[in-house]
Amino acid sequence: MEESAQKKNILFPDLSIVELIALQILSRHTEPIIRHTLMIEVNQFLKKSTKEFSTSSFYNSLTNLERQGLITFTRKSSSKQILVSPTSYTLTVIDKIFRLFLRNIIINDSAFTIQFSKKILEKVGVEHFENIFMIILEERTNFTNIKLSKKFADNVFILLREENYDVFNKLGIENLNSSKIIHNKIREPNDFFDLVVLSSYQFRPDFYGMSRIDLLKEAKRIVKPGGVVVITARSKLPLIKNFYASELLQTYSKTVKERTFTEQQMKNDLLKAEISKYEIFDYNGLIIGIGWKE
């Protein structure tokens, strides 16, 4: 079964809550556990939040996990009892699902977006723009925050991941213009925008085959002389002494590692894009770079 799971590239298998909890409990055991004992532990975990499930239902769940290559069954030689063991994929799946949860549960809400947007405008010295362009690198686009951009500009253009345009078109957001990449170039002309924003800046964006420096150079190309390019990324989290909080922060840090920059790293990127006038600052967990096109 492990081979079949590997072929499927297990990332986020179709699992129920009971199955997820069974995997989590199973991963804590250093030796194979009797199938019925595992059911008792899962029931104990769930008894305050849901009604007890049947033995047959739980065994069916285990069969599903075994079919997906996440557990194995062995029969205890001295009896008819069936033992359950995790496979090499069990912890990988738990870790990936937990990281996905962390990455998506902590998002910039509208109030926070308005706060740091006003901070950027304060630094730039402008309250409203004629034309702005937003390069949205997130895999899961926050369209609520995109709508907020209309508060700060007459015309807003956005460049999304290709798979996110279907959602954008279905939402029917008015007064937003979509862009595209043509031969590794943003479609819009040179020196057109007052402001270009690259949100969720990341080391390897996997964005139309372009690197982060390619995108940054394109941002500089389409912004007007005297205009501004803004980069937003995650800043490094502080170390703390509380063991449990530290474990959680370390896991979250690993989850957003691809989007976490230091001031020096952001400075180096701006210089590679030939943006020599800049300001970089930390704002409540964001590292923000502002570059002026001279």
LOLO-520812 format. One line per 4 residues: number of its first residue (from 0); their letters; for each residue x, y, z of C-alpha. Coordinates in nm, 2 decimals, always signed. Each point is the difference from the previous one (the first is absolute). Example, Ala and Ser with C-alpha at 12.3 -4.5 7.8 and 13.67 -1.06 7.14 Angstrom:
<recs>
0 = as = +1.23/-0.45/+0.78 | +0.14/+0.34/-0.07
</recs>
This chain:
<recs>
0 = mees = +0.00/+0.00/+0.00 | +0.29/+0.24/+0.07 | +0.10/-0.03/-0.37 | -0.34/+0.10/-0.12
4 = aqkk = +0.00/+0.30/+0.24 | +0.33/+0.11/-0.13 | -0.12/-0.02/-0.36 | -0.29/+0.22/+0.09
8 = nilf = +0.23/+0.26/+0.16 | -0.20/+0.02/+0.32 | -0.04/+0.36/+0.10 | -0.35/+0.06/+0.12
12 = pdls = -0.19/-0.33/-0.02 | -0.38/-0.02/+0.04 | -0.03/-0.06/+0.38 | -0.27/+0.04/+0.26
16 = ivel = +0.04/+0.16/+0.34 | +0.00/-0.34/+0.16 | +0.27/-0.12/-0.24 | +0.22/+0.31/+0.07
20 = ialq = -0.03/-0.05/+0.37 | +0.08/-0.37/-0.03 | +0.32/+0.08/-0.19 | +0.10/+0.26/+0.25
24 = ilsr = -0.05/-0.24/+0.30 | +0.17/-0.28/-0.19 | +0.30/+0.21/-0.07 | +0.06/+0.04/+0.37
28 = htep = +0.04/-0.37/+0.06 | +0.34/-0.15/-0.02 | -0.13/-0.35/-0.07 | -0.30/-0.15/-0.19
32 = iirh = -0.33/+0.05/+0.18 | -0.29/-0.24/+0.01 | -0.28/+0.12/-0.23 | -0.27/+0.00/+0.27
36 = tlmi = +0.23/+0.19/+0.24 | +0.05/+0.27/-0.27 | -0.37/+0.03/-0.04 | -0.05/+0.05/+0.38
40 = evnq = +0.27/+0.28/+0.00 | -0.16/+0.18/-0.30 | -0.35/-0.03/+0.17 | +0.14/+0.14/+0.32
44 = flkk = +0.15/+0.30/-0.20 | -0.33/+0.07/-0.17 | -0.26/-0.08/+0.27 | -0.05/+0.36/+0.10
48 = stke = -0.05/+0.13/-0.35 | -0.19/-0.27/-0.18 | -0.20/-0.32/+0.07 | +0.18/-0.33/+0.02
52 = fsts = +0.04/-0.18/-0.33 | -0.04/-0.37/-0.07 | +0.27/-0.26/-0.01 | -0.08/-0.08/-0.37
56 = sfyn = +0.02/+0.37/-0.09 | +0.34/+0.04/+0.16 | +0.14/-0.32/-0.16 | -0.12/+0.13/-0.34
60 = sltn = +0.19/+0.32/+0.07 | +0.31/-0.20/+0.07 | -0.05/-0.19/-0.32 | -0.01/+0.33/-0.19
64 = lerq = +0.33/+0.11/+0.17 | +0.16/-0.34/-0.09 | -0.12/+0.03/-0.36 | +0.17/+0.34/-0.03
68 = glit = +0.32/-0.13/+0.14 | -0.01/+0.18/+0.33 | -0.02/-0.30/+0.24 | +0.07/-0.37/-0.02
72 = ftrk = -0.17/-0.30/+0.17 | +0.17/-0.30/+0.16 | -0.16/-0.29/+0.19 | +0.13/-0.07/+0.35
76 = sssk = +0.15/-0.35/-0.02 | -0.14/-0.11/+0.34 | -0.35/+0.11/-0.06 | -0.25/+0.13/-0.27
80 = qilv = +0.06/+0.36/+0.10 | +0.10/+0.23/-0.28 | +0.28/+0.25/+0.05 | +0.02/+0.34/-0.17
84 = spts = +0.33/+0.18/-0.08 | +0.07/+0.33/-0.17 | +0.19/+0.01/-0.33 | +0.28/+0.22/-0.12
88 = ytlt = -0.27/+0.24/-0.14 | -0.20/+0.05/+0.32 | +0.20/+0.28/+0.16 | +0.05/+0.17/-0.34
92 = vidk = -0.38/+0.02/-0.05 | -0.06/+0.13/+0.35 | +0.27/+0.26/-0.03 | -0.12/+0.12/-0.34
96 = ifrl = -0.36/+0.03/+0.11 | +0.10/+0.19/+0.31 | +0.21/+0.24/-0.19 | -0.28/+0.06/-0.25
100 = flrn = -0.23/+0.08/+0.28 | +0.26/+0.24/+0.16 | +0.07/+0.17/-0.34 | -0.37/+0.06/-0.07
104 = iiin = -0.14/+0.07/+0.35 | +0.24/+0.30/+0.06 | -0.08/+0.24/-0.28 | +0.00/+0.38/-0.02
108 = dsaf = -0.35/+0.11/+0.08 | -0.15/+0.32/-0.15 | +0.08/+0.22/+0.31 | +0.36/-0.11/+0.00
112 = tiqf = +0.03/+0.05/-0.38 | -0.14/+0.36/+0.03 | +0.25/+0.07/+0.29 | +0.31/-0.10/-0.18
116 = skki = -0.12/+0.15/-0.33 | -0.04/+0.34/+0.18 | +0.35/-0.05/+0.14 | +0.14/-0.05/-0.35
120 = lekv = -0.19/+0.31/-0.13 | +0.14/+0.20/+0.29 | +0.35/-0.11/-0.10 | -0.06/+0.08/-0.37
124 = gveh = -0.16/+0.33/+0.08 | -0.30/-0.06/-0.23 | -0.36/-0.08/+0.11 | -0.16/-0.09/-0.34
128 = feni = +0.13/-0.13/-0.33 | -0.13/+0.01/-0.36 | +0.13/-0.34/-0.10 | +0.13/-0.29/+0.21
132 = fmii = +0.11/-0.35/-0.10 | -0.01/-0.29/+0.24 | +0.19/-0.32/-0.05 | -0.17/-0.26/+0.22
136 = leer = +0.24/-0.29/+0.07 | -0.22/-0.18/+0.25 | -0.13/-0.35/-0.10 | -0.32/+0.08/+0.17
140 = tnft = -0.10/+0.36/-0.10 | -0.17/+0.22/+0.27 | -0.25/+0.18/-0.23 | -0.14/+0.20/+0.30
144 = nikl = +0.33/+0.17/+0.04 | +0.03/+0.06/-0.38 | -0.33/+0.18/+0.01 | +0.14/+0.23/+0.27
148 = skkf = +0.27/+0.12/-0.24 | -0.27/+0.19/-0.18 | -0.01/+0.24/+0.29 | +0.34/+0.13/-0.09
152 = adnv = -0.01/+0.02/-0.38 | -0.22/+0.10/-0.29 | +0.11/-0.30/-0.21 | +0.12/-0.33/+0.13
156 = fill = +0.17/-0.27/-0.21 | +0.07/-0.35/+0.14 | +0.22/-0.29/-0.10 | -0.10/-0.33/+0.15
160 = reen = +0.11/-0.36/-0.02 | -0.17/-0.15/-0.31 | -0.22/-0.24/+0.20 | -0.14/+0.29/+0.21
164 = ydvf = -0.15/+0.19/-0.30 | -0.30/-0.23/-0.01 | -0.10/+0.10/+0.35 | +0.07/+0.37/-0.08
168 = nklg = -0.23/-0.01/-0.30 | -0.28/-0.18/+0.19 | +0.01/+0.26/+0.27 | -0.06/+0.28/-0.25
172 = ienl = +0.19/+0.26/+0.19 | -0.06/+0.34/-0.17 | +0.27/+0.26/-0.09 | +0.28/-0.25/+0.02
176 = nssk = +0.21/-0.08/-0.31 | +0.18/-0.33/-0.05 | +0.34/-0.03/-0.16 | +0.21/-0.28/-0.14
180 = iihn = +0.35/-0.11/-0.07 | +0.11/-0.02/-0.36 | +0.35/-0.14/-0.08 | +0.12/+0.06/+0.36
184 = kire = -0.12/+0.36/-0.01 | -0.29/+0.17/+0.17 | -0.24/+0.11/-0.28 | -0.02/+0.37/+0.11
188 = pndf = +0.23/+0.26/-0.15 | +0.31/+0.17/+0.15 | -0.04/+0.29/+0.25 | -0.37/-0.02/+0.04
192 = fdlv = -0.09/-0.07/+0.37 | +0.04/+0.22/+0.31 | +0.04/-0.30/+0.23 | +0.08/-0.37/-0.05
196 = vlss = -0.05/-0.24/+0.29 | +0.14/-0.35/+0.03 | -0.18/-0.17/+0.28 | +0.11/-0.32/+0.18
200 = yqfr = +0.34/+0.04/-0.16 | +0.18/-0.34/+0.01 | +0.33/-0.15/-0.09 | -0.12/-0.24/-0.27
204 = pdfy = -0.35/+0.12/-0.11 | -0.06/-0.25/-0.28 | -0.19/+0.28/-0.18 | -0.02/-0.04/-0.38
208 = gmsr = +0.36/-0.13/+0.00 | +0.13/+0.33/+0.13 | +0.24/+0.05/+0.29 | -0.07/+0.25/+0.28
212 = idll = +0.28/+0.23/-0.15 | -0.17/-0.03/-0.35 | -0.32/+0.12/+0.16 | +0.17/+0.28/+0.19
216 = keak = +0.17/+0.12/-0.32 | -0.34/-0.01/-0.18 | -0.15/+0.20/+0.29 | +0.26/+0.26/-0.05
220 = rivk = -0.05/+0.01/-0.37 | -0.37/+0.08/+0.01 | +0.01/+0.25/+0.28 | +0.04/+0.37/-0.08
224 = pggv = +0.32/+0.20/+0.07 | -0.06/+0.12/+0.35 | -0.24/-0.28/+0.06 | +0.02/-0.27/+0.27
228 = vvit = +0.05/-0.37/+0.01 | -0.11/-0.17/+0.33 | +0.09/-0.35/+0.11 | -0.16/-0.17/+0.30
232 = arsk = +0.13/-0.32/+0.16 | +0.01/-0.17/+0.34 | +0.26/+0.11/+0.25 | +0.18/-0.26/+0.22
236 = lpli = -0.18/-0.09/+0.33 | +0.17/+0.07/+0.33 | +0.13/-0.28/+0.22 | -0.18/-0.05/+0.33
240 = knfy = +0.06/-0.21/+0.31 | -0.35/-0.16/+0.03 | +0.05/-0.35/-0.13 | -0.35/-0.06/-0.14
244 = asel = -0.03/+0.34/-0.16 | +0.36/-0.04/-0.14 | -0.10/-0.33/-0.16 | -0.30/+0.16/-0.16
248 = lqty = +0.20/+0.30/-0.12 | +0.27/-0.23/-0.15 | -0.26/-0.20/-0.19 | -0.16/+0.32/-0.13
252 = sktv = +0.35/+0.13/-0.10 | +0.06/-0.31/-0.20 | -0.34/+0.04/-0.17 | +0.08/+0.35/-0.12
256 = kert = +0.37/-0.04/-0.05 | -0.03/+0.06/-0.37 | -0.16/+0.34/+0.07 | +0.22/+0.11/+0.29
260 = fteq = +0.27/+0.26/-0.08 | +0.25/+0.20/+0.19 | +0.06/+0.37/-0.07 | +0.34/-0.09/-0.16
264 = qmkn = -0.16/-0.25/-0.23 | -0.26/+0.25/-0.11 | +0.26/+0.26/-0.05 | +0.20/-0.23/-0.22
268 = dllk = -0.30/-0.08/-0.22 | -0.08/+0.37/-0.05 | +0.36/+0.07/-0.10 | -0.01/-0.29/-0.25
272 = aeis = -0.30/+0.16/-0.16 | +0.20/+0.32/-0.02 | -0.22/+0.18/+0.26 | +0.26/+0.20/+0.19
276 = kyei = -0.24/+0.24/+0.20 | -0.19/-0.20/+0.25 | -0.13/-0.04/+0.36 | -0.05/-0.33/+0.18
280 = fdyn = -0.18/-0.04/+0.33 | -0.17/-0.26/+0.22 | -0.37/+0.05/+0.07 | -0.18/-0.24/+0.24
284 = glii = +0.15/-0.31/-0.15 | +0.03/+0.13/-0.36 | +0.33/+0.10/-0.16 | -0.09/+0.28/-0.25
288 = gigw = +0.23/+0.14/-0.26 | -0.08/+0.33/-0.18 | +0.21/+0.08/-0.31 | -0.02/+0.32/-0.20
292 = ke = +0.07/+0.01/-0.38 | +0.23/+0.29/-0.07
</recs>
